[in-house]
């Protein structure tokens, strides 16, 4: 019998890729050296089928998934930088660039509308 953790990404629990290639993988909030795994208890116990988070380097980080609605991190807790994801600064800079482009488009359109009304 194949385990429930086989053939899926140990970061996002989706098929098609593995932890090493996951765009959503996050650094461990305890050690920061490795990534958080999202696993399912397979051992016959009171917790069989229950999902949990742990560190891929076995540093001791552990949280039950159903007790942490924010995912692997508690409110205010951060992973630093998620691998493959832009930082908050990158996202702010990108939004700023987009708003400047929209402002330029609006200014150009307003000028063109003004020219049509005065012609």
MOPAC internal coordinates of N, CA, C and O (Angstrom, degrees):
PM7 1SCF
backbone

  N    0.0000 0     0.00 0     0.00 0    0    0    0
  C    1.4561 1     0.00 0     0.00 0    1    0    0
  C    1.5269 1   109.30 1     0.00 0    2    1    0
  O    1.2310 1   120.37 1   -53.13 1    3    2    1
  N    1.3244 1   116.90 1   126.87 1    3    2    1
  C    1.4499 1   121.84 1   179.32 1    5    3    2
  C    1.5183 1   109.47 1   -76.81 1    6    5    3
  O    1.2310 1   120.61 1   -43.76 1    7    6    5
  N    1.3401 1   116.44 1   136.24 1    7    6    5
  C    1.4567 1   121.37 1   179.62 1    9    7    6
  C    1.5196 1   112.41 1   -68.84 1   10    9    7
  O    1.2310 1   120.87 1   -21.10 1   11   10    9
  N    1.3197 1   115.94 1   158.90 1   11   10    9
  C    1.4615 1   121.45 1  -178.05 1   13   11   10
  C    1.5227 1   112.26 1   -72.52 1   14   13   11
  O    1.2310 1   119.91 1   166.86 1   15   14   13
  N    1.3356 1   117.78 1   -13.14 1   15   14   13
  C    1.4524 1   121.45 1   179.06 1   17   15   14
  C    1.5314 1   112.04 1   -95.93 1   18   17   15
  O    1.2310 1   120.17 1  -178.43 1   19   18   17
  N    1.3277 1   117.28 1     1.57 1   19   18   17
  C    1.4728 1   121.84 1  -179.77 1   21   19   18
  C    1.5274 1   110.17 1   -87.86 1   22   21   19
  O    1.2310 1   120.89 1   -38.30 1   23   22   21
  N    1.3192 1   115.91 1   141.70 1   23   22   21
  C    1.4568 1   121.09 1   173.56 1   25   23   22
  C    1.5121 1   115.79 1    76.77 1   26   25   23
  O    1.2310 1   120.06 1  -170.80 1   27   26   25
  N    1.3203 1   117.49 1     9.20 1   27   26   25
  C    1.4668 1   120.99 1   177.91 1   29   27   26
  C    1.5230 1   109.16 1  -130.32 1   30   29   27
  O    1.2310 1   121.22 1   -17.55 1   31   30   29
  N    1.3125 1   115.27 1   162.45 1   31   30   29
  C    1.4620 1   120.86 1   176.78 1   33   31   30
  C    1.5235 1   109.03 1   -70.27 1   34   33   31
  O    1.2310 1   120.40 1   -46.71 1   35   34   33
  N    1.3132 1   116.84 1   133.29 1   35   34   33
  C    1.4604 1   120.74 1   179.32 1   37   35   34
  C    1.5248 1   112.44 1   -82.96 1   38   37   35
  O    1.2310 1   120.17 1  -176.42 1   39   38   37
  N    1.3314 1   117.28 1     3.58 1   39   38   37
  C    1.4538 1   120.72 1   176.10 1   41   39   38
  C    1.5312 1   111.26 1  -102.55 1   42   41   39
  O    1.2310 1   120.22 1   128.93 1   43   42   41
  N    1.3427 1   117.19 1   -51.07 1   43   42   41
  C    1.4736 1   120.62 1  -176.50 1   45   43   42
  C    1.5282 1   113.52 1  -109.60 1   46   45   43
  O    1.2310 1   120.18 1   174.93 1   47   46   45
  N    1.3413 1   117.26 1    -5.07 1   47   46   45
  C    1.4616 1   124.86 1   177.66 1   49   47   46
  C    1.5270 1   113.00 1    65.15 1   50   49   47
  O    1.2310 1   120.09 1  -152.28 1   51   50   49
  N    1.3187 1   117.43 1    27.72 1   51   50   49
  C    1.4634 1   121.88 1   177.06 1   53   51   50
  C    1.5276 1   109.19 1  -108.77 1   54   53   51
  O    1.2310 1   120.35 1   -30.70 1   55   54   53
  N    1.3305 1   116.94 1   149.30 1   55   54   53
  C    1.4698 1   119.57 1   176.57 1   57   55   54
  C    1.5254 1   110.70 1   -77.89 1   58   57   55
  O    1.2310 1   120.93 1   -14.65 1   59   58   57
  N    1.3149 1   115.83 1   165.35 1   59   58   57
  C    1.4580 1   120.39 1   173.66 1   61   59   58
  C    1.5126 1   115.19 1   105.77 1   62   61   59
  O    1.2310 1   120.07 1   163.16 1   63   62   61
  N    1.3004 1   117.47 1   -16.84 1   63   62   61
  C    1.4616 1   121.21 1   176.33 1   65   63   62
  C    1.5259 1   107.80 1  -157.74 1   66   65   63
  O    1.2310 1   120.97 1    -6.35 1   67   66   65
  N    1.3103 1   115.76 1   173.65 1   67   66   65
  C    1.4660 1   120.78 1  -179.60 1   69   67   66
  C    1.5251 1   110.17 1  -122.91 1   70   69   67
  O    1.2310 1   120.55 1    -7.77 1   71   70   69
  N    1.3105 1   116.56 1   172.23 1   71   70   69
  C    1.4641 1   123.49 1  -176.23 1   73   71   70
  C    1.5245 1   112.38 1   -47.07 1   74   73   71
  O    1.2310 1   119.80 1   134.69 1   75   74   73
  N    1.3119 1   117.99 1   -45.31 1   75   74   73
  C    1.4649 1   120.69 1  -176.09 1   77   75   74
  C    1.5283 1   112.81 1   -60.22 1   78   77   75
  O    1.2310 1   119.73 1   152.83 1   79   78   77
  N    1.3282 1   118.13 1   -27.17 1   79   78   77
  C    1.4659 1   121.94 1  -178.24 1   81   79   78
  C    1.5261 1   113.00 1  -109.08 1   82   81   79
  O    1.2310 1   119.55 1  -173.94 1   83   82   81
  N    1.3193 1   118.46 1     6.06 1   83   82   81
  C    1.4668 1   121.32 1  -175.61 1   85   83   82
  C    1.5286 1   111.28 1   -72.06 1   86   85   83
  O    1.2310 1   120.14 1   -53.04 1   87   86   85
  N    1.3341 1   117.35 1   126.96 1   87   86   85
  C    1.4612 1   119.71 1   177.91 1   89   87   86
  C    1.5258 1   112.73 1   -73.75 1   90   89   87
  O    1.2310 1   120.05 1   167.93 1   91   90   89
  N    1.3323 1   117.51 1   -12.07 1   91   90   89
  C    1.4613 1   121.01 1  -177.28 1   93   91   90
  C    1.5278 1   113.31 1  -105.30 1   94   93   91
  O    1.2310 1   119.92 1  -174.56 1   95   94   93
  N    1.3286 1   117.75 1     5.44 1   95   94   93
  C    1.4629 1   118.90 1  -176.93 1   97   95   94
  C    1.5249 1   110.16 1   -64.17 1   98   97   95
  O    1.2310 1   121.19 1   -32.69 1   99   98   97
  N    1.3276 1   115.32 1   147.31 1   99   98   97
  C    1.4573 1   121.82 1  -176.87 1  101   99   98
  C    1.5204 1   109.93 1  -127.25 1  102  101   99
  O    1.2310 1   121.31 1   -35.52 1  103  102  101
  N    1.3241 1   115.10 1   144.48 1  103  102  101
  C    1.4540 1   119.89 1   177.63 1  105  103  102
  C    1.5172 1   110.06 1   -68.30 1  106  105  103
  O    1.2310 1   120.78 1   -31.37 1  107  106  105
  N    1.3153 1   116.11 1   148.63 1  107  106  105
  C    1.4593 1   121.93 1   178.30 1  109  107  106
  C    1.5252 1   109.69 1   -62.99 1  110  109  107
  O    1.2310 1   119.62 1   -49.60 1  111  110  109
  N    1.3448 1   118.33 1   130.40 1  111  110  109
  C    1.4603 1   120.67 1   179.65 1  113  111  110
  C    1.5260 1   113.09 1   -72.83 1  114  113  111
  O    1.2310 1   119.79 1   168.05 1  115  114  113
  N    1.3295 1   118.01 1   -11.95 1  115  114  113
  C    1.4672 1   120.76 1  -179.88 1  117  115  114
  C    1.5234 1   110.89 1   -91.79 1  118  117  115
  O    1.2310 1   120.33 1   121.52 1  119  118  117
  N    1.3341 1   116.97 1   -58.48 1  119  118  117
  C    1.4680 1   119.54 1  -175.55 1  121  119  118
  C    1.5270 1   113.14 1   -97.14 1  122  121  119
  O    1.2310 1   119.94 1   152.13 1  123  122  121
  N    1.3292 1   117.72 1   -27.87 1  123  122  121
  C    1.4567 1   121.36 1  -179.11 1  125  123  122
  C    1.5199 1   114.34 1    69.60 1  126  125  123
  O    1.2310 1   120.08 1  -179.26 1  127  126  125
  N    1.3141 1   117.44 1     0.74 1  127  126  125
  C    1.4668 1   121.26 1  -177.12 1  129  127  126
  C    1.5170 1   113.18 1   -90.54 1  130  129  127
  O    1.2310 1   120.30 1   147.93 1  131  130  129
  N    1.3123 1   117.02 1   -32.07 1  131  130  129
  C    1.4625 1   121.56 1  -176.51 1  133  131  130
  C    1.5221 1   108.96 1  -125.90 1  134  133  131
  O    1.2310 1   120.83 1    13.10 1  135  134  133
  N    1.3252 1   116.02 1  -166.90 1  135  134  133
  C    1.4542 1   120.29 1  -174.49 1  137  135  134
  C    1.5203 1   112.17 1  -115.40 1  138  137  135
  O    1.2310 1   121.51 1   -24.52 1  139  138  137
  N    1.3390 1   114.71 1   155.48 1  139  138  137
  C    1.4591 1   122.09 1   179.17 1  141  139  138
  C    1.5254 1   108.99 1   -75.15 1  142  141  139
  O    1.2310 1   120.74 1   -46.42 1  143  142  141
  N    1.3226 1   116.19 1   133.58 1  143  142  141
  C    1.4656 1   122.40 1   173.94 1  145  143  142
  C    1.5249 1   107.71 1  -105.47 1  146  145  143
  O    1.2310 1   120.56 1   -34.39 1  147  146  145
  N    1.3295 1   116.54 1   145.61 1  147  146  145
  C    1.4627 1   123.36 1   177.54 1  149  147  146
  C    1.5203 1   105.59 1  -116.59 1  150  149  147
  O    1.2310 1   120.64 1   -74.51 1  151  150  149
  N    1.3090 1   116.39 1   105.49 1  151  150  149
  C    1.4612 1   121.99 1  -170.12 1  153  151  150
  C    1.5285 1   111.34 1  -120.24 1  154  153  151
  O    1.2310 1   121.13 1   -13.82 1  155  154  153
  N    1.3213 1   115.45 1   166.18 1  155  154  153
  C    1.4633 1   122.56 1   176.64 1  157  155  154
  C    1.5201 1   108.92 1  -117.31 1  158  157  155
  O    1.2310 1   120.74 1   -45.14 1  159  158  157
  N    1.3384 1   116.19 1   134.86 1  159  158  157
  C    1.4625 1   120.64 1   177.61 1  161  159  158
  C    1.5241 1   108.24 1   -66.08 1  162  161  159
  O    1.2310 1   120.64 1   -56.39 1  163  162  161
  N    1.3221 1   116.39 1   123.61 1  163  162  161
  C    1.4654 1   121.69 1   179.24 1  165  163  162
  C    1.5233 1   111.72 1  -107.02 1  166  165  163
  O    1.2310 1   120.62 1   158.26 1  167  166  165
  N    1.3216 1   116.42 1   -21.74 1  167  166  165
  C    1.4644 1   121.15 1  -178.14 1  169  167  166
  C    1.5299 1   109.72 1   -68.45 1  170  169  167
  O    1.2310 1   120.88 1   -42.85 1  171  170  169
  N    1.3240 1   115.92 1   137.15 1  171  170  169
  C    1.4653 1   119.61 1   178.08 1  173  171  170
  C    1.5233 1   108.50 1   -64.71 1  174  173  171
  O    1.2310 1   121.79 1   -68.58 1  175  174  173
  N    1.3227 1   114.18 1   111.42 1  175  174  173
  C    1.4642 1   121.81 1  -179.33 1  177  175  174
  C    1.5227 1   107.62 1  -163.03 1  178  177  175
  O    1.2310 1   120.65 1     1.68 1  179  178  177
  N    1.3126 1   116.36 1  -178.32 1  179  178  177
  C    1.4649 1   120.70 1   178.15 1  181  179  178
  C    1.5321 1   111.21 1   -64.54 1  182  181  179
  O    1.2310 1   120.31 1   159.73 1  183  182  181
  N    1.3369 1   117.01 1   -20.27 1  183  182  181
  C    1.4662 1   121.16 1  -176.80 1  185  183  182
  C    1.5297 1   114.12 1  -102.88 1  186  185  183
  O    1.2310 1   119.74 1  -169.12 1  187  186  185
  N    1.3246 1   118.10 1    10.88 1  187  186  185
  C    1.4688 1   119.92 1  -177.63 1  189  187  186
  C    1.5259 1   110.31 1   -56.05 1  190  189  187
  O    1.2310 1   120.88 1   -46.15 1  191  190  189
  N    1.3398 1   115.93 1   133.85 1  191  190  189
  C    1.4575 1   121.54 1  -179.02 1  193  191  190
  C    1.5151 1   114.39 1    86.93 1  194  193  191
  O    1.2310 1   120.01 1   171.08 1  195  194  193
  N    1.3131 1   117.59 1    -8.92 1  195  194  193
  C    1.4625 1   121.57 1  -178.20 1  197  195  194
  C    1.5350 1   109.49 1   -80.67 1  198  197  195
  O    1.2310 1   120.65 1   -40.10 1  199  198  197
  N    1.3323 1   116.36 1   139.90 1  199  198  197
  C    1.4594 1   121.98 1   179.91 1  201  199  198
  C    1.5247 1   110.47 1   -91.67 1  202  201  199
  O    1.2310 1   121.34 1   -33.99 1  203  202  201
  N    1.3388 1   115.05 1   146.01 1  203  202  201
  C    1.4618 1   120.31 1   178.84 1  205  203  202
  C    1.5224 1   110.29 1  -147.30 1  206  205  203
  O    1.2310 1   121.10 1   -18.44 1  207  206  205
  N    1.3328 1   115.51 1   161.56 1  207  206  205
  C    1.4578 1   123.07 1   174.97 1  209  207  206
  C    1.5178 1   108.32 1  -107.75 1  210  209  207
  O    1.2310 1   120.49 1   -38.25 1  211  210  209
  N    1.3311 1   116.68 1   141.75 1  211  210  209
  C    1.4635 1   121.58 1   174.86 1  213  211  210
  C    1.5262 1   107.94 1  -152.34 1  214  213  211
  O    1.2310 1   120.86 1   -10.97 1  215  214  213
  N    1.3290 1   115.97 1   169.03 1  215  214  213
  C    1.4624 1   121.30 1  -179.36 1  217  215  214
  C    1.5236 1   110.34 1   -89.17 1  218  217  215
  O    1.2310 1   120.77 1   -39.25 1  219  218  217
  N    1.3229 1   116.14 1   140.75 1  219  218  217
  C    1.4653 1   120.04 1   178.95 1  221  219  218
  C    1.5239 1   112.50 1   -70.31 1  222  221  219
  O    1.2310 1   120.02 1   167.98 1  223  222  221
  N    1.3484 1   117.56 1   -12.02 1  223  222  221
  C    1.4689 1   119.69 1   177.24 1  225  223  222
  C    1.5237 1   111.66 1  -100.53 1  226  225  223
  O    1.2310 1   120.51 1  -175.73 1  227  226  225
  N    1.3397 1   116.63 1     4.27 1  227  226  225
  C    1.4702 1   121.23 1  -179.63 1  229  227  226
  C    1.5228 1   112.64 1    57.84 1  230  229  227
  O    1.2310 1   120.44 1  -137.47 1  231  230  229
  N    1.3451 1   116.75 1    42.53 1  231  230  229
  C    1.4690 1   121.42 1   179.71 1  233  231  230
  C    1.5264 1   112.22 1   -77.17 1  234  233  231
  O    1.2310 1   120.19 1   170.70 1  235  234  233
  N    1.3220 1   117.25 1    -9.30 1  235  234  233
  C    1.4591 1   120.73 1  -179.22 1  237  235  234
  C    1.5187 1   113.46 1   112.80 1  238  237  235
  O    1.2310 1   120.00 1   170.79 1  239  238  237
  N    1.3295 1   117.61 1    -9.21 1  239  238  237
  C    1.4651 1   120.44 1   178.49 1  241  239  238
  C    1.5270 1   109.33 1   -65.07 1  242  241  239
  O    1.2310 1   120.54 1   -48.44 1  243  242  241
  N    1.3472 1   116.58 1   131.56 1  243  242  241
  C    1.4600 1   121.88 1  -179.27 1  245  243  242
  C    1.5170 1   109.13 1  -157.87 1  246  245  243
  O    1.2310 1   120.35 1   -46.08 1  247  246  245
  N    1.3351 1   116.93 1   133.92 1  247  246  245
  C    1.4673 1   122.96 1   172.80 1  249  247  246
  C    1.5176 1   108.13 1  -149.48 1  250  249  247
  O    1.2310 1   120.84 1   -39.08 1  251  250  249
  N    1.3271 1   116.00 1   140.92 1  251  250  249
  C    1.4614 1   120.28 1   173.41 1  253  251  250
  C    1.5196 1   108.12 1   -74.84 1  254  253  251
  O    1.2310 1   120.24 1   -45.75 1  255  254  253
  N    1.3143 1   117.14 1   134.25 1  255  254  253
  C    1.4570 1   122.94 1  -178.96 1  257  255  254
  C    1.5265 1   111.98 1   -63.07 1  258  257  255
  O    1.2310 1   120.10 1   138.56 1  259  258  257
  N    1.3284 1   117.42 1   -41.44 1  259  258  257
  C    1.4701 1   120.46 1  -176.80 1  261  259  258
  C    1.5278 1   113.44 1   -74.77 1  262  261  259
  O    1.2310 1   119.81 1   171.49 1  263  262  261
  N    1.3146 1   117.97 1    -8.51 1  263  262  261
  C    1.4672 1   121.62 1   177.03 1  265  263  262
  C    1.5213 1   111.47 1  -102.28 1  266  265  263
  O    1.2310 1   120.06 1   178.65 1  267  266  265
  N    1.3226 1   117.48 1    -1.35 1  267  266  265
  C    1.4577 1   122.54 1  -177.60 1  269  267  266
  C    1.5175 1   109.19 1  -130.67 1  270  269  267
  O    1.2310 1   120.81 1   -91.80 1  271  270  269
  N    1.3293 1   116.05 1    88.20 1  271  270  269
  C    1.4547 1   121.00 1  -176.41 1  273  271  270
  C    1.5213 1   112.47 1   -66.61 1  274  273  271
  O    1.2310 1   120.20 1   163.39 1  275  274  273
  N    1.3471 1   117.23 1   -16.61 1  275  274  273
  C    1.4612 1   121.24 1   178.20 1  277  275  274
  C    1.5171 1   111.78 1   -87.61 1  278  277  275
  O    1.2310 1   119.84 1  -172.31 1  279  278  277
  N    1.3145 1   117.92 1     7.69 1  279  278  277
  C    1.4579 1   120.88 1  -178.27 1  281  279  278
  C    1.5114 1   110.94 1    88.02 1  282  281  279
  O    1.2310 1   120.90 1    37.67 1  283  282  281
  N    1.3089 1   115.88 1  -142.33 1  283  282  281
  C    1.4597 1   121.12 1  -174.88 1  285  283  282
  C    1.5181 1   113.14 1   -72.61 1  286  285  283
  O    1.2310 1   119.78 1   167.04 1  287  286  285
  N    1.3297 1   118.02 1   -12.96 1  287  286  285
  C    1.4578 1   121.57 1  -175.38 1  289  287  286
  C    1.5130 1   111.15 1  -120.42 1  290  289  287
  O    1.2310 1   120.60 1   -37.89 1  291  290  289
  N    1.3161 1   116.47 1   142.11 1  291  290  289
  C    1.4509 1   121.75 1   174.43 1  293  291  290
  C    1.5237 1   108.49 1   -78.50 1  294  293  291
  O    1.2310 1   120.08 1   -13.93 1  295  294  293
  N    1.3386 1   117.45 1   166.07 1  295  294  293
  C    1.4521 1   121.76 1   177.40 1  297  295  294
  C    1.5257 1   108.46 1   -57.09 1  298  297  295
  O    1.2310 1   120.51 1   -49.56 1  299  298  297
  N    1.3108 1   116.64 1   130.44 1  299  298  297
  C    1.4573 1   121.91 1  -179.96 1  301  299  298
  C    1.5168 1   114.21 1    84.91 1  302  301  299
  O    1.2310 1   120.12 1   168.30 1  303  302  301
  N    1.3121 1   117.38 1   -11.70 1  303  302  301
  C    1.4603 1   121.27 1  -179.97 1  305  303  302
  C    1.5245 1   107.86 1   -88.19 1  306  305  303
  O    1.2310 1   120.33 1   -36.55 1  307  306  305
  N    1.3015 1   116.97 1   143.45 1  307  306  305
  C    1.4552 1   120.58 1  -176.29 1  309  307  306
  C    1.5088 1   111.77 1  -132.53 1  310  309  307
  O    1.2310 1   121.68 1   -26.97 1  311  310  309
  N    1.3090 1   114.38 1   153.03 1  311  310  309
  C    1.4583 1   120.28 1   176.53 1  313  311  310
  C    1.5088 1   111.07 1   -94.75 1  314  313  311
  O    1.2310 1   120.24 1  -175.70 1  315  314  313
  N    1.3162 1   117.15 1     4.30 1  315  314  313
  C    1.4545 1   118.64 1  -172.13 1  317  315  314
  C    1.5083 1   106.99 1    80.39 1  318  317  315
  O    1.2310 1   120.29 1    69.67 1  319  318  317
  N    1.2901 1   117.05 1  -110.33 1  319  318  317
  C    1.4570 1   121.63 1   179.92 1  321  319  318
  C    1.5128 1   109.09 1  -115.36 1  322  321  319
  O    1.2310 1   120.78 1   -51.69 1  323  322  321
  N    1.2967 1   116.11 1   128.31 1  323  322  321
  C    1.4608 1   120.14 1   174.47 1  325  323  322
  C    1.5127 1   108.43 1   -77.48 1  326  325  323
  O    1.2310 1   120.62 1   -45.52 1  327  326  325
  N    1.3037 1   116.43 1   134.48 1  327  326  325
  C    1.4603 1   120.13 1  -179.23 1  329  327  326
  C    1.5162 1   110.23 1   -62.48 1  330  329  327
  O    1.2310 1   120.68 1   -47.40 1  331  330  329
  N    1.3014 1   116.31 1   132.60 1  331  330  329
  C    1.4545 1   121.35 1   177.50 1  333  331  330
  C    1.5149 1   113.90 1    78.43 1  334  333  331
  O    1.2310 1   119.53 1   179.81 1  335  334  333
  N    1.3206 1   118.51 1    -0.19 1  335  334  333
  C    1.4499 1   121.42 1  -179.71 1  337  335  334
  C    1.5149 1   109.75 1  -110.78 1  338  337  335
  O    1.2310 1   120.36 1   -33.37 1  339  338  337
  N    1.3344 1   116.92 1   146.63 1  339  338  337
  C    1.4552 1   118.64 1   177.27 1  341  339  338
  C    1.5206 1   110.61 1   -69.51 1  342  341  339
  O    1.2310 1   120.86 1   -27.90 1  343  342  341
  N    1.3205 1   115.95 1   152.10 1  343  342  341
  C    1.4566 1   120.05 1   176.51 1  345  343  342
  C    1.5206 1   108.30 1   -77.94 1  346  345  343
  O    1.2310 1   120.46 1   -12.64 1  347  346  345
  N    1.3299 1   116.73 1   167.36 1  347  346  345
  C    1.4636 1   121.04 1   177.89 1  349  347  346
  C    1.5260 1   109.65 1   -59.63 1  350  349  347
  O    1.2310 1   120.35 1   140.46 1  351  350  349
  N    1.3303 1   116.93 1   -39.54 1  351  350  349
  C    1.4649 1   120.81 1   179.12 1  353  351  350
  C    1.5279 1   110.22 1   -61.76 1  354  353  351
  O    1.2310 1   120.16 1   136.44 1  355  354  353
  N    1.3257 1   117.29 1   -43.56 1  355  354  353
  C    1.4679 1   121.34 1   177.97 1  357  355  354
  C    1.5234 1   110.85 1   -60.34 1  358  357  355
  O    1.2310 1   120.65 1   137.26 1  359  358  357
  N    1.3276 1   116.37 1   -42.74 1  359  358  357
  C    1.4636 1   120.47 1  -179.00 1  361  359  358
  C    1.5224 1   111.35 1   -66.64 1  362  361  359
  O    1.2310 1   120.08 1   140.36 1  363  362  361
  N    1.3389 1   117.45 1   -39.64 1  363  362  361
  C    1.4697 1   121.50 1   178.36 1  365  363  362
  C    1.5253 1   109.86 1   -64.78 1  366  365  363
  O    1.2310 1   120.66 1   136.44 1  367  366  365
  N    1.3359 1   116.35 1   -43.56 1  367  366  365
  C    1.4639 1   119.79 1   178.51 1  369  367  366
  C    1.5260 1   111.10 1   -62.85 1  370  369  367
  O    1.2310 1   120.13 1   140.44 1  371  370  369
  N    1.3197 1   117.35 1   -39.56 1  371  370  369
  C    1.4654 1   121.33 1   178.80 1  373  371  370
  C    1.5302 1   110.62 1   -65.70 1  374  373  371
  O    1.2310 1   119.94 1   136.82 1  375  374  373
  N    1.3331 1   117.73 1   -43.18 1  375  374  373
  C    1.4692 1   120.69 1   177.63 1  377  375  374
  C    1.5204 1   110.95 1   -63.00 1  378  377  375
  O    1.2310 1   120.61 1   138.64 1  379  378  377
  N    1.3249 1   116.44 1   -41.36 1  379  378  377
  C    1.4617 1   120.72 1   178.42 1  381  379  378
  C    1.5283 1   110.57 1   -60.23 1  382  381  379
  O    1.2310 1   120.63 1   136.09 1  383  382  381
  N    1.3238 1   116.41 1   -43.91 1  383  382  381
  C    1.4617 1   121.52 1   178.59 1  385  383  382
  C    1.5319 1   110.56 1   -62.13 1  386  385  383
  O    1.2310 1   120.39 1   137.06 1  387  386  385
  N    1.3220 1   116.86 1   -42.94 1  387  386  385
  C    1.4690 1   121.33 1   179.72 1  389  387  386
  C    1.5278 1   110.86 1   -63.82 1  390  389  387
  O    1.2310 1   120.11 1   136.29 1  391  390  389
  N    1.3486 1   117.40 1   -43.71 1  391  390  389
  C    1.4656 1   120.51 1   179.60 1  393  391  390
  C    1.5275 1   111.26 1   -63.55 1  394  393  391
  O    1.2310 1   120.13 1   142.24 1  395  394  393
  N    1.3265 1   117.36 1   -37.76 1  395  394  393
  C    1.4680 1   120.20 1   177.55 1  397  395  394
  C    1.5230 1   110.67 1   -63.57 1  398  397  395
  O    1.2310 1   120.39 1   139.19 1  399  398  397
  N    1.3178 1   116.85 1   -40.81 1  399  398  397
  C    1.4706 1   120.90 1   178.04 1  401  399  398
  C    1.5269 1   110.24 1   -63.40 1  402  401  399
  O    1.2310 1   120.24 1   135.03 1  403  402  401
  N    1.3430 1   117.15 1   -44.97 1  403  402  401
  C    1.4676 1   120.22 1   178.13 1  405  403  402
  C    1.5259 1   111.15 1   -61.84 1  406  405  403
  O    1.2310 1   120.15 1   140.37 1  407  406  405
  N    1.3234 1   117.32 1   -39.63 1  407  406  405
  C    1.4632 1   120.82 1   179.00 1  409  407  406
  C    1.5263 1   110.34 1   -63.63 1  410  409  407
  O    1.2310 1   120.35 1   139.08 1  411  410  409
  N    1.3316 1   116.94 1   -40.92 1  411  410  409
  C    1.4669 1   120.42 1   177.88 1  413  411  410
  C    1.5248 1   110.80 1   -64.46 1  414  413  411
  O    1.2310 1   120.13 1   137.73 1  415  414  413
  N    1.3118 1   117.36 1   -42.27 1  415  414  413
  C    1.4691 1   121.62 1   178.67 1  417  415  414
  C    1.5213 1   109.89 1   -62.32 1  418  417  415
  O    1.2310 1   120.38 1   135.16 1  419  418  417
  N    1.3201 1   116.89 1   -44.84 1  419  418  417
  C    1.4721 1   121.05 1  -179.08 1  421  419  418
  C    1.5230 1   110.62 1   -63.14 1  422  421  419
  O    1.2310 1   120.56 1   135.33 1  423  422  421
  N    1.3258 1   116.53 1   -44.67 1  423  422  421
  C    1.4636 1   120.75 1   179.28 1  425  423  422
  C    1.5238 1   110.42 1   -60.74 1  426  425  423
  O    1.2310 1   120.45 1   135.54 1  427  426  425
  N    1.3184 1   116.75 1   -44.46 1  427  426  425
  C    1.4678 1   121.39 1   179.02 1  429  427  426
  C    1.5247 1   110.61 1   -62.85 1  430  429  427
  O    1.2310 1   119.97 1   135.97 1  431  430  429
  N    1.3100 1   117.66 1   -44.03 1  431  430  429
  C    1.4732 1   120.97 1   179.60 1  433  431  430
  C    1.5247 1   111.07 1   -64.31 1  434  433  431
  O    1.2310 1   120.36 1   138.25 1  435  434  433
  N    1.3339 1   116.92 1   -41.75 1  435  434  433
  C    1.4669 1   120.27 1   179.27 1  437  435  434
  C    1.5233 1   110.33 1   -62.67 1  438  437  435
  O    1.2310 1   119.90 1   138.61 1  439  438  437
  N    1.3355 1   117.79 1   -41.39 1  439  438  437
  C    1.4671 1   121.06 1   177.41 1  441  439  438
  C    1.5263 1   110.23 1   -62.56 1  442  441  439
  O    1.2310 1   120.49 1   135.80 1  443  442  441
  N    1.3292 1   116.67 1   -44.20 1  443  442  441
  C    1.4695 1   120.57 1  -179.28 1  445  443  442
  C    1.5232 1   111.43 1   -65.14 1  446  445  443
  O    1.2310 1   119.78 1   141.28 1  447  446  445
  N    1.3098 1   118.03 1   -38.72 1  447  446  445
  C    1.4661 1   121.72 1   177.88 1  449  447  446
  C    1.5192 1   109.36 1   -65.95 1  450  449  447
  O    1.2310 1   120.33 1   137.36 1  451  450  449
  N    1.3336 1   116.97 1   -42.64 1  451  450  449
  C    1.4624 1   121.73 1   178.22 1  453  451  450
  C    1.5166 1   111.84 1   -60.93 1  454  453  451
  O    1.2310 1   120.12 1   140.25 1  455  454  453
  N    1.3228 1   117.38 1   -39.75 1  455  454  453
  C    1.4655 1   121.54 1   179.07 1  457  455  454
  C    1.5206 1   110.62 1   -65.22 1  458  457  455
  O    1.2310 1   120.09 1   141.97 1  459  458  457
  N    1.3336 1   117.43 1   -38.03 1  459  458  457
  C    1.4668 1   121.10 1  -179.54 1  461  459  458
  C    1.5263 1   111.22 1   -66.27 1  462  461  459
  O    1.2310 1   120.51 1   141.63 1  463  462  461
  N    1.3444 1   116.62 1   -38.37 1  463  462  461
  C    1.4617 1   120.27 1  -177.33 1  465  463  462
  C    1.5274 1   111.80 1   -74.77 1  466  465  463
  O    1.2310 1   119.90 1   153.36 1  467  466  465
  N    1.3308 1   117.79 1   -26.64 1  467  466  465
  C    1.4643 1   120.89 1  -178.33 1  469  467  466
  C    1.5177 1   112.41 1   -92.29 1  470  469  467
  O    1.2310 1   119.57 1   175.72 1  471  470  469
  N    1.3058 1   118.43 1    -4.28 1  471  470  469
  C    1.4760 1   121.06 1  -178.02 1  473  471  470
  C    1.5004 1   111.79 1   -85.02 1  474  473  471
  O    1.2310 1   120.10 1   180.00 1  475  474  473

